[in-house]
C-alpha cells in the first residue's frame, strides 16, 4: 500500500490516508517508520479514525466518523486503510 501512495505522490496528486481499525497498526512500532516519509516530505495527509484513545507514533490528525465523511466528500485521492 505504501508503494501505491508513493507512486501517487510522485505524480503530485493530493493524497489523504485514513487509518481505521486494524489499519492503525501501520502507525505504531517499526511500521510507523515506513510511513514517516509521507509526513517528512509532505507527500500525504494522514488521519486516524478515533477509537478508544489510540495515539499514533507519527503526526496524524485524529478524526471521528463525521470527519471521515467530510474528508470523503471533498478529497479526490482518499485511501482508507
N, C-alpha and C positions, 0 to 999 in steps of 0.2 A: 504494500500500500504506500509506503514511504516513497518508493521509486516513482509511482504514479503522480504523487504530489510534486516531487522534484521536477518531473517532466513538464507538468503544467506550469510550474513556477518559471521554468526556463523559457516558456512562451509568453511570460509576463502576464499570465492570467490571474485575476484576483481570486484567491482560494481561501475558503473558510472551512475549517475542520472542527467538527463537534464530536467529542469523545463521550460515549454513553455506555452504561452497563459495563460489560467486560472489556470494552474498548478502552476504558480509562486506565487499564493496566499498562498501556503504552506510555503513560506519563509518570511511572514510578520505576525506581531501580535502574538497571542497566539500559532498559528500553528507552527511558526518558532521554538519555544522552543522544540517541539516534535522532530523535525529533527536535532536539535543541537547536540544530542548524536552521530549522524553519524560523525559529524565533530570532536567532542571532543575525540572520541575513534578511529578516523581514520578508520571507517568502510566502508565508501564510499566516492567517489569524487563527489562533487556537482557542477553542471554547470547551468547557466541560459542563455536562448536564448535572446540576446539583443533585446530590444524593447522600444524605447522612454524614455530612462533614468531610467528605473526600477532599483532599488537598493534593493537587499535582506538584511534582518536583520541579516544574518549569513554568514559565509565565503563560498563563491561560486565563481567560475570563470565565467566571462561574456564572452559568445561566440557568434559568428554570424552563419549564415546558413552554411558557408564553414567549420567552426569549428565543427559544428554538424556532417557534412558529414565525416570529418576526424575521429572524435570520433567513429562514427558508423563503419567505416572501420577497425579500429584497436582494438575495445573493444568487447569482447565476452559477457560481462554482462552489457548491457546498458539498462536503463529504461528511457523512455521519458514520462514525465507527462504533 
